[in-house]
Amino acid sequence: MYKEMTISSSTPSFQAGKMSVLQRTLNKPISCIGMGVHSGERVQLRLLPALPNTGIIFKRVDLDISIPGLWAGVISTQLCTTLGHASGAKIATIEHLMAALNALGVDNLIVEVGGAEIPVMDGSSEVFVDLIDQAGLQEQNAPRRAIIVKRSLRVGSADRWVSLEPSVDRSFAFSCIFDRPIPFPDQHFTFILTPESFREDISKARTFGFMEDLALLKAKGLAQGASLSNAVGLSASGVLNPEGLRYKDECVRHKILDAVGDLALAGLPILGAFTGYRSGHELNYQLVKTLMEDVSAYEIASIDSISPIHLPFGSAH
């Protein structure tokens, strides 16, 4: 039996500058309790180690139903990414947790949740990063593979779109532009995904919303648990949170966080360059779907077979 853990400070479990050539899972289970941003219900989340080649599996412990964390299971992208099961069961708001797992290189995991939504915590991925760091990672006796983007793909329209391009250095690069009519300039941010860069530059960026939209969302049964403790509130007068922003361009960084999580639904790390202009969950999902349904657009290779100088986290050995 594994010993249960709770949140506390800890040294990161990954080795800086290294990308594992072997699959990884947690050293031990770890849990937290939080509120669903849309349901408004408190729910317990447990992250448990899993065997090699398991992937990310969401388990509704209240229903004893398991749902793979893969793009083919997406049933809704309205305000969040939601996975569904043939029985009608669902798991919503998976993107912030998936982003942390993707960025820190967790390949195999059982995610137990006692309801229909992953808790939003503070609206970012920071708590999930802390949980992974505390539990620690262990390498498994199975090779790790990646999806290498071979040709350009783009979905969307002239005023909203996302794309994937082959990456010369085989990294996973992100570039996003956010230009909603809010009282500060358009936001643009570009970064290369590594555990270190995600932790410092992206993980703390919170979800955000416009106060004029909140009443309508609540009337539709959404955003029941939304508050300034788990989201950035925006209005014509600016940012409503008393503490202000965590980054001066927090909105666009959260757009990147969402993309890191949504693209993780490909099931393997992606080596390519993502660009988004006014991106969102639906466009992110359509991009992953387009990629995975076009076998000419990618190849799958073991990390060990890719030249170390082309890996996003430096040397593989």
C-alpha positions, 0 to 999 in steps of 0.5 A: 500500500502507498502512503497518502500525502498532502500538499507541502513544499518539496524539491522538484522530482525531475532532473533539470535539463534532462528528458527521460527516454523511459516512461514515468509515473508518480512515486506514490499517491497524492491527493487534494480537495477542491471545488469544481469551477462550473459545478460549484461542488467540492470534490476529492482528487487522487493521483495514483501511480500506473503501470507502463503504457497505461497513459492517463486514465480518469476514474470516476470513483463515485460511478466506478467508471474509467475514461482515457485521457485522449482526444477521441473521448472529448464530448464538449469544449464549452468553457473547458475540456470535457471527456465522456463515457458511453454510459453518459458519465463525464469528467470536465475541466481536465485541462489544467491538470493535463497541462501539468502532467504534460509539462512535467513528463508524467506518462502513466497515471490513474486520476481518481475523482469523486465527481464530474469535474476536476477541482479548479483549485486556484484556477491555474496549474500550480497546485497540480505541479506542487502535487507532482513534485511532492509525490516524485517521479519514477522511471519505468522499464518501458521506452518513451515515445513522442509525436513528431509533427511532419507538416503544417496544420491549421484549423479555424478562421481568419479571425481565430485559429491555431496551427502546428508546424514542424519544429526544426529543433524538435522542441514543443514551442508555443506562441499565442496572441490574446486581443479581447477588448480589455483595458490593457494592450494586446498580449503575445507570449512565446516559450519552449515547453520544459518543466522549468519554463512551465513552472516559472512562466506558465503554471501560475497563470489563472483562468479568467473571465469577464464579469458581464458574462458571469450572470449569463453563465450562472443562469446556464448552470455554468461557473457555479463555483467561480470567484476571484479566489480561482479566476482573474475577474476582468471588467471595463475598469480593469482587473478586479482581483485585489492582489492584481495579476501574477504576470502582466500578461497573465491572460495569454499565458493561461491561453498557453497553459490551456493549449499545453493541457488540450494538446496532451490529449494526443496521448504522447508528447508532441514535438512541434511548434504551436501558434494560436490567435484568439485560441480556445478549447474547441480550436485546440481540440480540433487541431489535435483531432486533425493531427491524429486523423492524418497519418501523413502529418506526423510520425511516432518515434522513441525518445531514445532514437531522437538526436539529443540536440533536438530534444526540448529538455536537452540531453536525453542521457 
